[in-house]
Amino acid sequence: MLKPLNPPIPSWAGQRIWIVGASRGIGAALARELSLQGAKLSLSGRHLAPLDPWLSTLPDAQRERIILSPLDVQQTEQLQQTAQHLLQNWGGIDLVIVAAGVYDAIRAVDFDASHLPVVEQTLSINLAGPYRVAAVMLPILRQQGGGHLSFISSVAGYNGLPRALAYAPSKAALNNLCEGLYFELSPLGIGISRICPGFVATDMTASVDVAMPALIQPEQATQAILAGLARGDFDIHFPRRFTYLLKILQWLPRRCYFQLLRWGLAFS
Ligand SMILES: NC(=O)c1ccc[n+]([C@@H]2O[C@H](COP(=O)([O-])OP(=O)(O)OC[C@H]3O[C@@H](n4cnc5c(N)ncnc54)[C@H](OP(=O)(O)O)[C@@H]3O)[C@@H](O)[C@H]2O)c1
């Protein structure tokens, strides 16, 4: 049996977890499940109002374990203030899950300078966001001598994709960043994981107008993420029937990859 790449997390009860990008979608589903399992949570996003209906249903004991920390992942100072607030309240941070992300369809056929603000914002949230969280959290985790940083990336980072000229490169770079972080931080006892979902039914995919094979619900994504973190996986990807196929495509000669992609899109 091979040793897990990260320290496994055997139980969620009492774990001190900060989710950046928790107001909707996968981050919100993770928050609901982790709260149910007894974790202490800090939930961040720019607009946390979408959490209100769920929060209002919680028993006091469960609600008291949740700190709402509104912020924009583009603002390093807000991230720093939240981290310090959590340290004061909790005495340490066990796990940070960075779920914040945006997607806008950008196509090559009409790409021009009018798209650059969207490209810059996508890179600022999807790629520079994780850098900012790492910059704030790593001094804390190094001092603690442990803890775990987990980044929600995407299978969109595996291969170049149409209609994703900003999103896919942001996730490709994030996939690479996670490996660089892992290599040097693992010997220090710090966990790093990369989460690559396939299609998940959230606000992000609501306006996608191509077929979404193997689409899953945020609750299914949550189960796969928590199981991967519990096992101590570095590379958490799901649903496997879809992600293994995409991993194989990475190894194909580009001539074959482009042809298969054309066929796939023609039939979607
Ligand atoms: N859905 C999919 O099929 C899919 C597939 C692969 C990977 N992913 C990745 O999974 C992650 C979650 O996506 P999702 O599908 O759950 O999307 P979603 O439903 O649109 O939720 C995105 C979350 O990111 C937060 N966010 C966006 N910009 C932010 C900012 N500047 N600062 C702080 N928080 C910000 C949003 O909160 P606010 O708007 O309140 O700030 C929201 O909580 C993303 O990284 C996405 O790329 C999704």
The ligand as an SDF file (V2000), in Angstrom:
LIG
                    3D

 48 52  0  0  0  0  0  0  0  0999 V2000
  -19.2450   24.1190  -11.7140 N   0  0  0  0  0  0  0  0  0  0  0  0
  -18.3840   23.4240  -12.4050 C   0  0  0  0  0  0  0  0  0  0  0  0
  -18.7210   22.6780  -13.3510 O   0  0  0  0  0  0  0  0  0  0  0  0
  -16.9270   23.4820  -12.0690 C   0  0  0  0  0  0  0  0  0  0  0  0
  -16.0670   22.5630  -12.6990 C   0  0  0  0  0  0  0  0  0  0  0  0
  -14.7260   22.5890  -12.4090 C   0  0  0  0  0  0  0  0  0  0  0  0
  -14.2310   23.4950  -11.4980 C   0  0  0  0  0  0  0  0  0  0  0  0
  -15.0670   24.3860  -10.8970 N   0  0  0  0  0  0  0  0  0  0  0  0
  -14.4700   25.3300   -9.9550 C   0  0  0  0  0  0  0  0  0  0  0  0
  -15.1000   25.1780   -8.6940 O   0  0  0  0  0  0  0  0  0  0  0  0
  -15.0410   26.4250   -7.9870 C   0  0  0  0  0  0  0  0  0  0  0  0
  -16.4560   26.7560   -7.4970 C   0  0  0  0  0  0  0  0  0  0  0  0
  -17.2730   26.9310   -8.6510 O   0  0  0  0  0  0  0  0  0  0  0  0
  -18.8540   26.8110   -8.6130 P   0  0  0  0  0  0  0  0  0  0  0  0
  -19.2510   25.9720   -9.7410 O   0  0  0  0  0  0  0  0  0  0  0  0
  -19.2760   26.4730   -7.2300 O   0  0  0  0  0  0  0  0  0  0  0  0
  -19.2090   28.3250   -8.9880 O   0  0  0  0  0  0  0  0  0  0  0  0
  -20.3160   29.3240   -8.4240 P   0  0  0  0  0  0  0  0  0  0  0  0
  -21.5380   28.6190   -8.0380 O   0  0  0  0  0  0  0  0  0  0  0  0
  -20.3780   30.4040   -9.4540 O   0  0  0  0  0  0  0  0  0  0  0  0
  -19.6240   29.8790   -7.0930 O   0  0  0  0  0  0  0  0  0  0  0  0
  -18.4320   30.6200   -7.1760 C   0  0  0  0  0  0  0  0  0  0  0  0
  -18.0320   31.0380   -5.7740 C   0  0  0  0  0  0  0  0  0  0  0  0
  -16.8230   31.8040   -5.8990 O   0  0  0  0  0  0  0  0  0  0  0  0
  -17.0110   33.0180   -5.1660 C   0  0  0  0  0  0  0  0  0  0  0  0
  -16.2380   34.1000   -5.7530 N   0  0  0  0  0  0  0  0  0  0  0  0
  -16.2010   34.5100   -7.0440 C   0  0  0  0  0  0  0  0  0  0  0  0
  -15.4130   35.5740   -7.1700 N   0  0  0  0  0  0  0  0  0  0  0  0
  -14.9410   35.8520   -5.9140 C   0  0  0  0  0  0  0  0  0  0  0  0
  -14.0920   36.8610   -5.3930 C   0  0  0  0  0  0  0  0  0  0  0  0
  -13.5650   37.8170   -6.1770 N   0  0  0  0  0  0  0  0  0  0  0  0
  -13.8000   36.8420   -4.0870 N   0  0  0  0  0  0  0  0  0  0  0  0
  -14.3490   35.8870   -3.2750 C   0  0  0  0  0  0  0  0  0  0  0  0
  -15.1560   34.9230   -3.7050 N   0  0  0  0  0  0  0  0  0  0  0  0
  -15.4600   34.9140   -5.0230 C   0  0  0  0  0  0  0  0  0  0  0  0
  -18.5220   33.2960   -5.2840 C   0  0  0  0  0  0  0  0  0  0  0  0
  -18.9460   34.1490   -4.2400 O   0  0  0  0  0  0  0  0  0  0  0  0
  -19.2950   35.7040   -4.4510 P   0  0  0  0  0  0  0  0  0  0  0  0
  -19.8810   35.8650   -5.8130 O   0  0  0  0  0  0  0  0  0  0  0  0
  -20.2240   35.9940   -3.3230 O   0  0  0  0  0  0  0  0  0  0  0  0
  -17.9960   36.4200   -4.2930 O   0  0  0  0  0  0  0  0  0  0  0  0
  -19.0780   31.9040   -5.0990 C   0  0  0  0  0  0  0  0  0  0  0  0
  -19.1670   31.5810   -3.7450 O   0  0  0  0  0  0  0  0  0  0  0  0
  -14.4830   27.4480   -8.9710 C   0  0  0  0  0  0  0  0  0  0  0  0
  -13.1060   27.6370   -8.7140 O   0  0  0  0  0  0  0  0  0  0  0  0
  -14.6680   26.7830  -10.3130 C   0  0  0  0  0  0  0  0  0  0  0  0
  -13.7390   27.2340  -11.2700 O   0  0  0  0  0  0  0  0  0  0  0  0
  -16.4060   24.3900  -11.1530 C   0  0  0  0  0  0  0  0  0  0  0  0
  1  2  1  0
  2  3  2  0
  2  4  1  0
  4  5  1  0
  4 48  2  0
  5  6  2  0
  6  7  1  0
  7  8  2  0
  8  9  1  0
  8 48  1  0
  9 10  1  0
  9 46  1  0
 10 11  1  0
 11 12  1  0
 11 44  1  0
 12 13  1  0
 13 14  1  0
 14 15  2  0
 14 16  1  0
 14 17  1  0
 17 18  1  0
 18 19  2  0
 18 20  1  0
 18 21  1  0
 21 22  1  0
 22 23  1  0
 23 24  1  0
 23 42  1  0
 24 25  1  0
 25 26  1  0
 25 36  1  0
 26 27  1  0
 26 35  1  0
 27 28  2  0
 28 29  1  0
 29 30  1  0
 29 35  2  0
 30 31  1  0
 30 32  2  0
 32 33  1  0
 33 34  2  0
 34 35  1  0
 36 37  1  0
 36 42  1  0
 37 38  1  0
 38 39  2  0
 38 40  1  0
 38 41  1  0
 42 43  1  0
 44 45  1  0
 44 46  1  0
 46 47  1  0
M  CHG  2   8   1  16  -1
M  END
$$$$
